[in-house]
Amino acid sequence: MFPTPKPSLQPNTYAYESEPMVKPTGFREYDARWLFGKEINLMGVQALGMGLGTLIAELGQPKEIVTGHDFRGYSASIKYALISGLMAAGCKVHDIGLAVTPMAYFAQFDLDVPCVAMVTASHNDNGWTGVKMGANRPLTFGPDEMGRLKEIVLNAQFASGAGSYVFHENYPARYIADLTKHAKLARKLKVVVACGNGTAGAFAPQVMEAIGCEVIPLDTELDHTFPKYNPNPEDMEMLHAIRDAVLQHKADLGLGFDGDGDRCGVVDDTGEEIFADKVGVMLARDMSAITPNAQFVVDVKSTGLFATDPVLQAQGAKTEYWKTGHSYMKRRTNELKALAGFEKSGHFFFNVPPGRGYDDGLVSAIAICEMLDRAPGKSMSDLKNALPKTWSSPTMSPHCDDEKKYGVIDAVVKHFEAAQANGDKVAGQPIRDLVTVNGVRVTCADGSWGLVRASSNKPELVVVVESPVSEARMHEMFEAVNVVLRRHPEVGAYNQTI
């Protein structure tokens, strides 16, 4: 047991390991992320646990919580520090051990426990840690809860109590059994299962084999140093590795899972990477054919096809564009009782059936395979090629300090609002509409659009552009957005461009 944090806990108290260290900027919009050892230490993690236990009581929930950890070399020690804080605040802690994040979400339902705290930094570089938290299944914290948690922790406003601890032996078997309880696929699919040496490698190959796939494993050995690339299915390096394996093995598709298993990326049978929003359109077509007048939610980074696709329109599907972020999307999908929510990053949220409202990369992978099962004679590339053509950028992420990024976004939003009010043209065309629910998404008269928003979990901005007209128009849209960003010297270089 770690010593109880002293009540003098203050922001930016970093000097000594004997004192809690918690950098305030680690409290993000909907989860928490820190560089371990530089921005938070184990005493700080214990303080976080005490603060979370205090907040759970404030929210009127029973002090009972599920926790697990990913495979990073330091995650187990962080989890036990978190547990000691939760217990000091009076919580009963259910520990499911090594897990992907959706396994912890599943455990909330399976064990009938209201709250969750999963220790993971997802796809962030090695050295990062974090916690994904919730107190109202299947939802996770948003800005209000994260803001209050930050206040409790940084001001040491802790409640106390006598907590308890339960470890659930071999818990992954229960999660895997739930995922694979339905009938096997009628169609034998050869699938590359890529995990980037992240935690999903312990579970994904087994699940995909159990539903009837022939699995080609790719980097499924657990290695917390991520020796090849970060397990991020938005990262082109990972997608290109999957492409090469698909072509080598003549696979039907490739599936890539992120570090904590709540996202899934797709490569088709020709080796072409399909951005997750296009996969979402394909799934929406499939699901709305079965469920008339289906409601979907997509994030503002997603393709305009959700609004314009003639098949979705003919099937009566309705789509709302909403804030990027797994907690925002989860909450909105739940509020609207939508059939599913799709986020361009690869977080997909399926309500019953086939899911429980939370994001699970393996549920997404199974849904994709079942979509192919319902399309006999069609390949993944056939389904992709049946979509109207658009030219889309990857998600581009220029650096911008956490302390500065929201100010930059406010200025960019005001710029485009003023342009619309003045009748100014963007990329040579009038503005058709602006969506400012999360940064700014500016759409021109021909349907070409660009998005700029602040990343919720990294010191970065997020830039995405798309055109239904041509690749040249996509580049013009990028230049129109980029010239506005370059007025702000706080904005650094892009991680990748088009």
C-alpha positions as CSV (number, residue, x, y, z in Angstrom):
1,M,0.0,0.0,0.0
2,F,1.3,3.4,-0.9
3,P,1.3,6.2,1.6
4,T,-1.7,8.4,1.7
5,P,-1.1,11.6,-0.5
6,K,-0.6,14.7,1.6
7,P,-3.4,17.3,1.5
8,S,-0.9,19.9,0.2
9,L,-1.1,18.3,-3.3
10,Q,-0.8,21.2,-5.8
11,P,-0.5,21.5,-9.6
12,N,3.0,21.3,-11.0
13,T,4.5,19.7,-7.9
14,Y,7.0,17.4,-9.7
15,A,10.2,17.5,-7.8
16,Y,10.2,14.4,-5.5
17,E,9.0,10.8,-6.0
18,S,7.7,10.9,-2.3
19,E,5.2,13.6,-3.3
20,P,2.3,13.2,-5.7
21,M,3.0,14.4,-9.2
22,V,0.0,15.0,-11.4
23,K,0.4,17.4,-14.4
24,P,-2.9,19.2,-14.8
25,T,-3.0,18.9,-18.6
26,G,-3.2,15.1,-18.3
27,F,-6.9,15.5,-17.5
28,R,-8.3,15.5,-21.1
29,E,-11.8,16.0,-22.3
30,Y,-12.9,12.4,-21.9
31,D,-10.0,10.4,-20.4
32,A,-6.6,10.9,-18.8
33,R,-3.1,10.7,-20.4
34,W,0.3,11.4,-19.0
35,L,4.0,10.6,-19.7
36,F,4.8,8.2,-16.9
37,G,7.6,9.5,-14.7
38,K,7.6,13.0,-16.3
39,E,4.0,14.1,-15.8
40,I,2.7,11.6,-13.2
41,N,4.3,9.2,-10.7
42,L,2.8,6.3,-8.7
43,M,1.8,8.6,-5.8
44,G,0.0,10.8,-8.4
45,V,-1.8,7.7,-9.7
46,Q,-2.9,6.8,-6.2
47,A,-4.2,10.3,-5.8
48,L,-6.1,9.8,-9.1
49,G,-7.6,6.7,-7.7
50,M,-8.7,8.5,-4.5
51,G,-10.2,11.3,-6.6
52,L,-12.0,8.8,-8.8
53,G,-13.5,7.0,-5.8
54,T,-14.6,10.4,-4.4
55,L,-16.2,11.4,-7.7
56,I,-18.1,8.1,-8.0
57,A,-19.7,8.8,-4.6
58,E,-20.6,12.4,-5.7
59,L,-22.3,11.0,-8.8
60,G,-24.5,8.9,-6.6
61,Q,-23.1,5.5,-7.8
62,P,-22.3,2.6,-5.6
63,K,-18.5,2.5,-4.9
64,E,-17.9,-0.5,-7.0
65,I,-15.6,-0.5,-10.0
66,V,-13.9,-2.8,-12.6
67,T,-10.3,-2.3,-13.5
68,G,-7.8,-3.9,-15.9
69,H,-4.5,-3.0,-17.5
70,D,-2.8,-3.2,-20.9
71,F,0.5,-4.8,-21.6
72,R,2.9,-1.8,-21.3
73,G,5.8,-2.7,-19.0
74,Y,4.6,-0.2,-16.3
75,S,0.9,-0.6,-16.6
76,A,0.5,-3.3,-13.9
77,S,2.3,-1.1,-11.3
78,I,0.1,1.9,-12.3
79,K,-3.0,-0.2,-12.0
80,Y,-2.1,-1.3,-8.4
81,A,-1.4,2.3,-7.4
82,L,-4.8,3.3,-8.8
83,I,-6.4,0.4,-6.9
84,S,-4.8,1.4,-3.7
85,G,-6.3,4.9,-4.1
86,L,-9.7,3.6,-5.1
87,M,-9.7,1.3,-2.0
88,A,-8.6,4.2,0.2
89,A,-11.7,6.1,-1.0
90,G,-13.9,3.1,0.0
91,C,-14.4,1.3,-3.4
92,K,-14.8,-2.4,-4.0
93,V,-12.4,-3.1,-6.9
94,H,-13.0,-5.9,-9.4
95,D,-9.6,-6.6,-11.1
96,I,-9.8,-8.5,-14.4
97,G,-6.1,-8.5,-15.0
98,L,-4.5,-8.1,-18.4
99,A,-7.2,-6.8,-20.7
100,V,-8.2,-4.8,-23.7
101,T,-10.4,-1.8,-22.9
102,P,-13.7,-3.3,-24.2
103,M,-13.2,-6.3,-21.9
104,A,-13.4,-3.9,-19.0
105,Y,-16.6,-2.4,-20.5
106,F,-18.0,-5.9,-20.9
107,A,-17.2,-6.7,-17.3
108,Q,-19.4,-3.8,-16.1
109,F,-22.3,-5.7,-17.6
110,D,-21.2,-9.2,-16.9
111,L,-20.3,-8.6,-13.3
112,D,-23.1,-6.0,-12.8
113,V,-20.7,-3.3,-11.7
114,P,-21.5,0.4,-12.5
115,C,-18.1,1.9,-12.8
116,V,-14.8,1.3,-14.8
117,A,-11.2,2.5,-14.7
118,M,-9.1,0.9,-17.5
119,V,-5.3,1.6,-17.3
120,T,-4.2,2.2,-20.9
121,A,-2.6,4.8,-23.1
122,S,-4.2,3.1,-26.2
123,H,-2.0,3.7,-29.2
124,N,0.1,6.5,-27.7
125,D,3.9,6.1,-27.9
126,N,5.6,4.0,-25.3
127,G,6.1,6.1,-22.2
128,W,2.5,7.3,-22.0
129,T,0.0,6.0,-19.6
130,G,-3.7,6.8,-19.0
131,V,-7.0,5.8,-17.6
132,K,-10.4,5.5,-19.4
133,M,-13.1,5.9,-16.8
134,G,-16.9,5.7,-16.6
135,A,-19.6,5.6,-13.9
136,N,-22.8,4.9,-16.0
137,R,-22.4,2.0,-18.4
138,P,-22.0,2.0,-21.3
139,L,-20.9,5.6,-21.1
140,T,-17.5,7.0,-20.2
141,F,-16.6,10.4,-18.7
142,G,-17.0,13.6,-20.6
143,P,-15.7,17.1,-19.9
144,D,-17.9,17.7,-16.9
145,E,-16.8,14.6,-15.1
146,M,-13.2,15.0,-16.1
147,G,-13.2,18.7,-15.0
148,R,-14.6,17.7,-11.6
149,L,-12.1,14.9,-11.2
150,K,-9.2,17.3,-12.0
151,E,-10.5,19.7,-9.3
152,I,-10.8,16.9,-6.7
153,V,-7.3,15.5,-7.4
154,L,-5.4,18.8,-7.7
155,N,-7.0,20.1,-4.5
156,A,-6.8,16.9,-2.6
157,Q,-10.5,16.9,-1.8
158,F,-10.6,13.2,-1.1
159,A,-13.2,11.1,0.7
160,S,-12.1,8.1,2.6
161,G,-13.5,4.7,3.4
162,A,-12.7,1.0,3.8
163,G,-12.5,-0.6,0.3
164,S,-12.1,-4.2,-0.8
165,Y,-10.5,-6.1,-3.6
166,V,-11.5,-9.1,-5.8
167,F,-9.4,-10.6,-8.5
168,H,-11.3,-12.5,-11.2
169,E,-9.3,-15.5,-12.4
170,N,-9.1,-16.2,-16.2
171,Y,-11.6,-13.4,-17.0
172,P,-10.7,-13.1,-20.7
173,A,-12.4,-16.5,-21.3
174,R,-15.8,-15.0,-20.3
175,Y,-15.3,-12.1,-22.7
176,I,-14.2,-14.3,-25.6
177,A,-17.1,-16.7,-25.0
178,D,-19.6,-13.8,-25.2
179,L,-18.1,-12.5,-28.4
180,T,-18.2,-15.9,-30.1
181,K,-21.5,-17.3,-28.9
182,H,-23.3,-16.6,-32.2
183,A,-23.4,-18.9,-35.2
184,K,-20.2,-19.2,-37.2
185,L,-19.7,-17.6,-40.5
186,A,-21.1,-19.5,-43.4
187,R,-18.3,-18.2,-45.6
188,K,-14.7,-19.1,-44.9
189,L,-12.7,-15.9,-44.8
190,K,-8.9,-15.7,-44.8
191,V,-8.1,-12.7,-42.5
192,V,-4.9,-11.0,-41.6
193,V,-5.2,-10.1,-37.9
194,A,-2.7,-7.4,-37.1
195,C,-2.1,-6.1,-33.5
196,G,1.2,-4.1,-33.7
197,N,2.5,-6.1,-30.7
198,G,-0.2,-4.5,-28.6
199,T,-2.6,-6.1,-26.0
200,A,-5.2,-7.1,-28.6
201,G,-2.7,-9.8,-29.8
202,A,-3.5,-11.9,-26.7
203,F,-7.2,-12.2,-27.8
204,A,-8.0,-11.1,-31.3
205,P,-6.6,-14.2,-33.2
206,Q,-8.5,-16.6,-31.0
207,V,-11.8,-14.7,-31.4
208,M,-11.5,-14.5,-35.2
209,E,-10.7,-18.2,-35.4
210,A,-13.7,-19.0,-33.2
211,I,-16.2,-17.3,-35.5
212,G,-14.8,-19.3,-38.5
213,C,-12.0,-17.3,-40.0
214,E,-8.7,-18.6,-41.2
215,V,-6.3,-16.3,-39.4
216,I,-3.0,-15.0,-40.6
217,P,-1.4,-13.5,-37.5
218,L,0.7,-10.3,-37.9
219,D,2.7,-8.9,-35.0
220,T,0.4,-10.5,-32.4
221,E,3.2,-11.3,-30.0
222,L,2.9,-9.0,-27.0
223,D,5.9,-6.5,-26.8
224,H,5.4,-3.3,-24.9
225,T,8.3,-1.7,-26.7
226,F,6.3,-1.7,-30.0
227,P,9.4,-2.7,-32.0
228,K,7.9,-2.1,-35.5
229,Y,5.3,0.7,-35.1
230,N,2.7,1.9,-32.7
231,P,-0.5,-0.2,-32.8
232,N,-2.7,2.4,-34.4
233,P,-4.9,1.4,-37.3
234,E,-5.0,5.1,-38.5
235,D,-1.2,5.0,-38.9
236,M,-0.1,4.4,-42.5
237,E,2.9,2.4,-41.4
238,M,0.7,-0.2,-39.7
239,L,-1.8,-0.2,-42.6
240,H,1.0,-0.7,-45.1
241,A,2.2,-3.7,-43.1
242,I,-1.3,-5.2,-43.2
243,R,-1.5,-4.5,-47.0
244,D,1.7,-6.4,-47.6
245,A,0.5,-9.4,-45.6
246,V,-2.9,-9.4,-47.3
247,L,-1.2,-9.5,-50.8
248,Q,1.3,-12.1,-49.7
249,H,-1.3,-14.5,-48.3
250,K,-4.0,-13.6,-50.8
251,A,-6.3,-12.9,-47.9
252,D,-9.9,-11.7,-48.1
253,L,-9.2,-8.7,-45.8
254,G,-6.9,-7.4,-43.2
255,L,-8.0,-6.2,-39.7
256,G,-5.8,-4.0,-37.6
257,F,-6.4,-3.4,-33.8
258,D,-5.1,-0.6,-31.8
259,G,-3.1,-0.9,-28.5
260,D,-6.1,-1.4,-26.2
261,G,-8.4,-3.1,-28.7
262,D,-11.3,-0.7,-29.0
263,R,-10.6,0.3,-32.6
264,C,-10.3,-1.7,-35.8
265,G,-8.8,-0.7,-39.2
266,V,-9.5,-2.5,-42.5
267,V,-7.5,-3.4,-45.6
268,D,-9.4,-4.9,-48.5
269,D,-8.5,-7.9,-50.6
270,T,-6.5,-5.7,-53.1
271,G,-4.3,-4.4,-50.3
272,E,-6.0,-1.0,-50.3
273,E,-6.5,0.7,-46.9
274,I,-10.1,1.7,-46.3
275,F,-10.5,4.6,-44.0
276,A,-12.8,3.8,-41.1
277,D,-15.5,6.3,-42.1
278,K,-15.8,4.5,-45.5
279,V,-16.1,1.2,-43.6
280,G,-18.8,2.8,-41.6
281,V,-20.8,3.7,-44.7
282,M,-20.5,0.1,-45.9
283,L,-21.7,-1.2,-42.5
284,A,-24.5,1.4,-42.5
285,R,-25.7,0.2,-45.9
286,D,-25.6,-3.4,-44.7
287,M,-27.4,-2.6,-41.4
288,S,-30.0,-0.2,-42.8
289,A,-31.0,-2.9,-45.4
290,I,-32.0,-5.1,-42.4
291,T,-33.4,-2.3,-40.2
292,P,-35.5,0.3,-42.1
293,N,-35.2,4.0,-41.2
294,A,-32.0,3.3,-39.2
295,Q,-30.4,6.1,-37.2
296,F,-26.6,6.5,-37.2
297,V,-24.2,9.0,-35.6
298,V,-20.8,9.9,-37.1
299,D,-18.1,12.2,-36.0
300,V,-17.2,15.5,-37.8
301,K,-14.1,13.9,-39.3
302,S,-16.2,11.5,-41.3
303,T,-17.0,11.4,-45.0
304,G,-19.9,13.4,-46.4
305,L,-21.2,10.2,-47.9
306,F,-23.3,9.5,-44.8
307,A,-25.4,12.5,-45.8
308,T,-25.4,12.0,-49.6
309,D,-25.0,8.2,-50.4
310,P,-28.0,7.2,-52.6
311,V,-28.3,3.7,-51.1
312,L,-28.5,5.1,-47.5
313,Q,-31.1,7.7,-48.7
314,A,-33.2,5.0,-50.5
315,Q,-33.1,2.8,-47.3
316,G,-34.3,5.7,-45.2
317,A,-31.2,5.9,-43.1
318,K,-30.6,9.1,-41.1
319,T,-27.2,10.3,-39.9
320,E,-26.2,13.0,-37.5
321,Y,-22.6,14.5,-37.4
322,W,-21.3,14.9,-33.9
323,K,-18.3,15.6,-31.8
324,T,-15.2,13.5,-32.3
325,G,-14.2,11.5,-29.3
326,H,-15.2,8.1,-28.0
327,S,-17.1,9.4,-25.0
328,Y,-19.0,12.0,-27.0
329,M,-19.9,9.5,-29.7
330,K,-20.9,6.8,-27.2
331,R,-23.1,9.3,-25.3
332,R,-24.8,10.6,-28.5
333,T,-25.4,7.1,-29.9
334,N,-27.0,6.2,-26.6
335,E,-29.1,9.3,-26.4
336,L,-30.5,8.9,-29.9
337,K,-30.9,5.1,-29.5
338,A,-29.1,4.9,-32.8
339,L,-28.3,1.6,-34.4
340,A,-24.7,2.4,-34.5
341,G,-22.1,5.2,-34.2
342,F,-19.0,5.4,-36.4
343,E,-15.9,7.5,-35.8
344,K,-13.2,8.1,-38.4
345,S,-10.6,7.0,-35.9
346,G,-12.1,3.5,-35.9
347,H,-14.1,3.6,-32.7
348,F,-17.5,2.0,-33.7
349,F,-20.4,1.9,-31.3
350,F,-23.1,-0.8,-31.9
351,N,-26.2,-0.8,-29.8
352,V,-28.2,-4.0,-29.2
353,P,-27.8,-6.0,-31.3
354,P,-24.9,-6.7,-31.9
355,G,-23.2,-4.7,-29.2
356,R,-24.0,-3.0,-25.9
357,G,-23.2,0.6,-26.9
358,Y,-19.5,0.8,-26.2
359,D,-16.6,0.7,-28.6
360,D,-15.0,-2.7,-29.2
361,G,-12.7,-3.4,-32.1
362,L,-13.5,-7.1,-32.0
363,V,-17.3,-6.5,-32.2
364,S,-16.5,-4.2,-35.2
365,A,-14.4,-6.9,-36.8
366,I,-17.1,-9.5,-36.4
367,A,-19.7,-7.1,-37.9
368,I,-17.4,-6.6,-40.9
369,C,-17.1,-10.3,-41.4
370,E,-20.8,-10.8,-41.0
371,M,-21.4,-8.1,-43.6
372,L,-19.3,-10.1,-46.1
373,D,-21.1,-13.2,-45.1
374,R,-24.4,-11.5,-46.1
375,A,-22.9,-10.5,-49.5
376,P,-22.1,-13.9,-51.2
377,G,-19.8,-13.6,-54.2
378,K,-18.8,-10.0,-53.2
379,S,-15.3,-9.1,-52.0
380,M,-14.4,-6.3,-49.6
381,S,-13.1,-4.3,-52.6
382,D,-16.4,-4.9,-54.4
383,L,-18.3,-3.4,-51.4
384,K,-15.8,-0.5,-51.2
385,N,-16.0,0.2,-55.0
386,A,-19.8,0.3,-54.9
387,L,-19.6,3.5,-52.8
388,P,-19.6,6.8,-54.6
389,K,-16.0,8.0,-55.2
390,T,-14.5,10.6,-52.9
391,W,-10.9,11.7,-52.3
392,S,-10.1,11.8,-48.6
393,S,-7.0,12.7,-46.6
394,P,-5.6,10.7,-43.7
395,T,-6.1,12.3,-40.3
396,M,-3.2,14.8,-40.2
397,S,-2.0,16.0,-36.8
398,P,0.2,19.1,-36.6
399,H,1.8,19.7,-33.2
400,C,0.3,22.3,-30.9
401,D,0.9,22.6,-27.2
402,D,-2.1,21.6,-25.0
403,E,-2.0,25.0,-23.4
404,K,-2.4,26.7,-26.8
405,K,-4.4,24.4,-29.0
406,Y,-7.9,25.5,-27.9
407,G,-7.1,29.2,-28.4
408,V,-5.9,28.4,-32.0
409,I,-9.1,26.5,-32.7
410,D,-11.2,29.4,-31.4
411,A,-9.4,31.8,-33.8
412,V,-9.9,29.4,-36.8
413,V,-13.6,29.0,-36.0
414,K,-14.0,32.8,-35.9
415,H,-12.2,33.1,-39.2
416,F,-14.5,30.8,-41.1
417,E,-17.6,32.2,-39.4
418,A,-16.6,35.7,-40.5
419,A,-15.9,34.3,-44.0
420,Q,-19.4,32.8,-44.2
421,A,-21.0,36.0,-42.9
422,N,-19.1,38.1,-45.4
423,G,-19.8,35.8,-48.4
424,D,-16.1,35.1,-48.8
425,K,-15.0,32.1,-50.9
426,V,-13.0,29.2,-49.6
427,A,-10.9,27.2,-52.1
428,G,-12.5,29.3,-54.8
429,Q,-16.1,28.5,-53.8
430,P,-18.9,29.8,-51.5
431,I,-19.3,28.2,-48.2
432,R,-22.3,25.8,-48.2
433,D,-22.4,25.2,-44.5
434,L,-20.3,25.2,-41.3
435,V,-20.5,22.7,-38.5
436,T,-18.9,24.1,-35.3
437,V,-20.0,21.4,-32.8
438,N,-16.3,20.3,-32.5
439,G,-13.8,22.7,-34.0
440,V,-15.0,23.8,-37.5
441,R,-16.0,21.7,-40.5
442,V,-16.3,24.0,-43.6
443,T,-18.1,22.6,-46.6
444,C,-17.9,24.3,-50.0
445,A,-20.7,24.5,-52.7
446,D,-19.4,21.4,-54.5
447,G,-19.3,19.3,-51.3
448,S,-15.6,19.5,-50.7
449,W,-14.9,20.0,-47.0
450,G,-12.2,20.6,-44.5
451,L,-12.1,20.1,-40.7
452,V,-9.8,21.6,-38.0
453,R,-10.2,20.6,-34.4
454,A,-8.1,20.2,-31.3
455,S,-7.0,16.7,-30.4
456,S,-8.6,15.6,-27.1
457,N,-5.7,13.4,-26.0
458,K,-2.5,14.7,-27.5
459,P,-0.8,18.1,-27.9
460,E,-1.9,18.3,-31.5
461,L,-4.6,19.7,-33.9
462,V,-6.5,17.4,-36.2
463,V,-6.9,18.2,-39.9
464,V,-9.0,16.2,-42.4
465,V,-10.1,17.1,-45.9
466,E,-12.3,15.4,-48.5
467,S,-13.7,16.1,-51.9
468,P,-16.4,14.2,-53.9
469,V,-15.1,16.0,-57.1
470,S,-11.4,15.2,-57.6
471,E,-8.1,14.7,-55.9
472,A,-7.1,18.2,-57.1
473,R,-10.1,19.7,-55.2
474,M,-9.1,17.8,-52.1
475,H,-5.6,19.4,-52.3
476,E,-7.2,22.8,-52.8
477,M,-9.3,22.3,-49.7
478,F,-6.2,21.4,-47.7
479,E,-4.4,24.5,-48.9
480,A,-7.4,26.7,-48.0
481,V,-7.4,25.2,-44.4
482,N,-3.6,25.1,-44.1
483,V,-3.1,28.8,-45.0
484,V,-5.4,29.8,-42.1
485,L,-3.5,27.5,-39.7
486,R,-0.1,28.9,-40.8
487,R,-1.1,32.3,-39.5
488,H,-0.6,30.8,-36.0
489,P,3.1,30.2,-35.2
490,E,2.0,27.9,-32.4
491,V,1.1,25.3,-34.9
492,G,4.0,23.0,-35.8
493,A,4.7,20.4,-38.5
494,Y,2.3,17.8,-39.7
495,N,2.9,14.1,-38.8
496,Q,1.9,13.3,-42.4
497,T,0.3,15.2,-45.3
498,I,-1.4,14.4,-48.5
